[in-house]
Amino acid sequence: MTSTNDVNDEGNPAPVLLDLTDDNAYYVITQALSDFAHEARGRAEDMAGYEIPDAAGSLEAFELADVAESLRLHIETQIDALSAPQKTSAPQEKSE
């Protein structure tokens, strides 16, 4: 949980910055999110298949799986964008 003191000027929680430039750090985070999503989907399917289905629990587990997958995709998208070759503009000619 974010403490109430850890907010930006608009009162929103301050973002967390993770340094994922190390391949191992990137792998650990993205793999953990993928594993979590996979396990949450499995729990959701199990709950839906109970003799007396737990619809609320199943829906919550599916939602958590979606959050984990969304976070993983967000990380990958940001890293891909930052890793893409940057276009450089041609030098400007000086006018005299």
Buried (B, 14 or more C-beta within 10 A) or exposed (E): EEEEEEEEEEEEEEEEEEEBEEEEEBEEBBEEBEEBBEBBBEBBEBBBEEEEEBEEBBEBBBEBBEBBBEBBEEBBEEBEEEEEEEEEEEEEEEEE
